[in-house]
Amino acid sequence: MSEVHEPDPDECTAGQSDGAGNEARRLSDFELDVFRRVAEKRRLSAGDQLFRRGELGRTMYVIESGCMQLDFGDGLRDKRLGAREFFGELALFIGDHARLASASALSDAEVLVIVHADFDALLDDEPAIMARFMRRSFTYLVASEQRLITHLKRRNEELLLTLDSLRQTRTKLTSAERMVQTDELTSLHNRRGLYAHLEERARWQKPNLGLGLLLIDLDDFKQINDQYGHVVGDRVLELVAAQIRRGMTSLDLACRLGGDEFALLLQVTEPAELAARARALVEGVRRLVLPDPLSGVSLSISVGGTWCESDASWSIWYSQADDVLYRVKAEGGDHCQIAPPGDMGPRLPSA
């Protein structure tokens, strides 16, 4: 018959270092005898679980033979214990204490089970021995707590670094999305940005305000481009975009649709307010002072607007406003008209 190998304490804890030393958890012969007086013995087979992390406990254990493993989870290193070593003592010191780790047998093992009442009896019978045992246990627990704090600080630092990386990534994504939705020349929204804004209409539209759309087109812009070049033409577009931006509120959204065509989406109380905003925009562009080589050149815009019915789509709004803009351009430009609610009725006064 082959001889059964009984693991010794050093084999169980080989390669481990918890900073406090396993000797702090190893009982002397005399201490072991004292606990044997009151303890109940329990045999475990390899793989048996003694208790789970989070369970309430009121018992301490001393290993008579075999190897036990404590699994703390949360990225903490498992701990292996061998003969004469104890664990679960907080359950005796505190009572009904939630286990900090799961305990299971790595090999066939035998443990001494010390319940709360028996520990109290030992305090009465052997106060000096129990005092030394408790002092040593508390020293070990404090050291373990310090190691845990250090570990958590390290984990927290790693978490902060991860969160910072995520924030940076989110910032980059937000910046990239903003760039994709922004017109490079004027820094207004482009069509993609406008469409994204419209998709979130339920989030940003105020329930007590209506929606109005202004389509804006520069008058004779092709002549400016042809006569002065595209660099000057781009500067004119920037100046008009800046004037549009000056007349906006925080509830409005401006967009360069392409070329010299702009859109301004406004939250207003009534069509008359939309018309007033359109007139102010036309007058503001008239007053622009243009730099060389455009000194003395008068700049003007044409504006067509519509009151946006809530049950209609962007394409309907655009079509209505574009039809009005076409009429303004046909009349020579440099003014605005607004289609009132109910589609294509008589125009509100123009500037």
Secondary structure, 3 states (H helix, E strand, C coil): CCCCCCCCHHHHCCCCCCCCCHHHHECCHHHHHHHHHHCEEEEECCCCEEECCCCEECEEEEEEECCEEEECCCCCCCEEECCCEEECCHHHHHCCEECCCEEEECCCEEEEEEEHHHHHHHHHHCHHHHHHHHHHHHHHHHHHHHHHHHHHHHHHHHHHHHHHHHHHHHHHHHHHHHHHCECCCCCCECHHHHHHHHHCHHHHCCCCCEEEEEEEEECCHHHHHHHHCHHHHHHHHHHHHHHHHHCCCCCCEEEEEECCEEEEEEEECCHHHHHHHHHHHHHHHHCCCCCCCCCCCCCCEEEEEEEECCCCCHHHHHHHHHHHHHHHHHCCCCCEEEECCCCCCCCCCCC
